[in-house]
Each structure stands twice: as C-alpha cells, then as structure tokens.
C-alpha cells in the first residue's frame, strides 16, 4: 500500500462526535463564544471611552472566538483522533534499538568504572 493510500484510509476512518460528547462540545463552544462576545462588547465600550489599550482587546476577542470555532469544528469531525490501526511510522525502528543498547552499554561501563573506584 502506498503512503497516499494509507493517508486516504486514515481520512476515511474519522468519526464525527455524537451523543453526550457532542452535546458537551456544543455547550463548551456556546459558553466560550458568549464569553468572547461579552468581553468584546466590554472592551469596545472601554475603548470608545478613551482607554487606548482596550483597542488591542477589541481585535483580540474575535480572534479567540474564531480559534474556538476552528477547534470546535476539528473536534466535532474527528480531526484530533488517530485511526485505530497502527501505521508503520508508529512502530519503533531498529536504529532506535541500537541507540538504546549503546546508551545502556555506556551506563554499564560508567557503573563498572565507578564501582572499582569505591573499593580503593
């Protein structure tokens, strides 16, 4: 199987959230958006009253709301979850085992050298 076919299979296995998980996600989005809208209204009032620094927050709160919508969409449609199957990139490579063995050998040599110094 080519890497492109594996990627397409993984895309096809995404599952949309349903049930109580979806309801919790929707409620979280609603709470977050209401907070962002309230903060935006507060900051625009403060900015119009002469607080120059509040203009920064006038533009920041809609960005937070947009990011919340982006994350809501990704979480709802399963873009955050991996498929159940294991891909070949998740498996350890032989190179990592060689490095581990070299590290363990180094530690054994250090321990042997230090234990010999203690006896003197």
C-alpha positions as CSV (number, residue, x, y, z in Angstrom):
1,X,0.0,0.0,0.0
2,X,1.4,3.4,-0.9
3,X,1.7,6.2,1.7
4,X,-1.0,8.1,-0.2
5,X,-3.5,5.2,0.1
6,X,-2.7,4.8,3.8
7,X,-3.4,8.5,4.4
8,X,-6.7,8.3,2.4
9,X,-7.7,5.3,4.5
10,X,-7.0,7.2,7.7
11,X,-9.0,10.2,6.5
12,X,-12.0,7.9,5.7
13,X,-11.9,6.4,9.3
14,X,-12.6,9.7,11.0
15,X,-15.7,9.6,13.1
16,X,-17.9,12.6,13.9
17,X,-18.7,13.1,17.6
18,X,-22.3,12.2,18.6
19,X,-24.3,11.8,21.8
20,X,-23.2,13.3,25.1
21,X,-19.7,14.1,23.9
22,X,-21.1,16.3,21.1
23,X,-23.5,18.0,23.5
24,X,-20.6,18.8,25.9
25,X,-18.6,20.2,23.0
26,X,-21.5,22.3,21.8
27,X,-22.1,23.7,25.3
28,X,-18.4,24.5,25.7
29,X,-18.5,26.3,22.4
30,X,-21.6,28.3,23.4
31,X,-20.0,29.3,26.8
32,X,-16.8,30.3,25.1
33,X,-18.5,32.3,22.4
34,X,-20.7,34.1,24.9
35,X,-17.6,34.9,26.9
36,X,-15.8,36.3,23.8
37,X,-18.8,38.3,22.8
38,X,-19.3,39.8,26.3
39,X,-15.6,40.6,26.5
40,X,-15.7,42.2,23.1
41,X,-18.6,44.4,24.0
42,X,-17.0,45.4,27.3
43,X,-13.7,46.3,25.6
44,X,-15.3,48.3,22.8
45,X,-17.2,50.4,25.3
46,X,-13.9,50.9,27.2
47,X,-12.0,51.8,24.0
48,X,-14.7,54.3,23.0
49,X,-14.4,55.9,26.5
50,X,-10.8,56.6,25.9
51,X,-8.8,53.6,27.1
52,X,-6.4,53.3,24.2
53,X,-5.1,49.9,25.3
54,X,-8.6,48.4,25.0
55,X,-8.4,48.7,21.2
56,X,-6.0,45.7,21.3
57,X,-8.6,43.6,23.1
58,X,-11.3,44.7,20.7
59,X,-9.5,42.8,18.0
60,X,-8.2,40.0,20.2
61,X,-11.5,38.6,21.5
62,X,-12.9,37.9,18.0
63,X,-9.6,36.1,17.2
64,X,-10.2,33.9,20.3
65,X,-13.8,33.2,19.1
66,X,-12.5,32.3,15.7
67,X,-10.0,29.9,17.2
68,X,-12.7,28.4,19.3
69,X,-14.8,27.8,16.2
70,X,-11.9,26.2,14.4
71,X,-11.2,23.8,17.3
72,X,-14.9,23.0,17.7
73,X,-15.1,22.0,14.1
74,X,-11.9,19.9,14.3
75,X,-13.0,18.1,17.5
76,X,-16.5,17.6,16.2
77,X,-15.4,16.0,13.0
78,X,-12.7,13.8,14.5
79,X,-9.6,15.5,13.1
80,X,-8.0,15.3,16.5
81,X,-8.2,11.5,16.8
82,X,-6.0,8.9,15.1
83,X,-7.5,5.9,13.4
84,X,-7.5,2.6,15.4
85,X,-4.9,0.9,13.1
86,X,-1.2,1.3,13.7
87,X,0.8,2.9,11.0
88,X,4.4,1.9,10.2
89,X,5.6,5.3,11.5
90,X,4.4,4.4,15.0
91,X,6.5,1.3,15.2
92,X,10.0,1.6,16.7
93,X,12.8,1.4,14.2
94,X,15.9,-0.8,14.5
95,X,18.0,2.4,14.7
96,X,16.4,3.4,18.0
97,X,17.2,0.0,19.5
98,X,20.8,0.3,18.5
99,X,21.0,3.7,20.2
100,X,19.3,2.4,23.3
101,X,21.8,-0.5,23.5
102,X,24.7,1.9,23.1
103,X,23.3,4.1,25.9
104,X,22.8,1.1,28.2
105,X,26.3,-0.1,27.5
106,X,27.7,3.3,28.3
107,X,25.9,3.3,31.6
108,X,27.2,-0.2,32.5
109,X,30.7,1.0,31.7
110,X,30.3,4.0,33.9
111,X,28.9,1.9,36.7
112,X,31.7,-0.6,36.5
113,X,34.3,2.2,36.5
114,X,32.7,3.9,39.5
115,X,32.4,0.7,41.5
116,X,36.1,0.0,41.0
117,X,37.0,3.5,42.4
118,X,34.9,2.9,45.6
119,X,36.9,-0.2,46.5
120,X,40.3,1.6,46.5
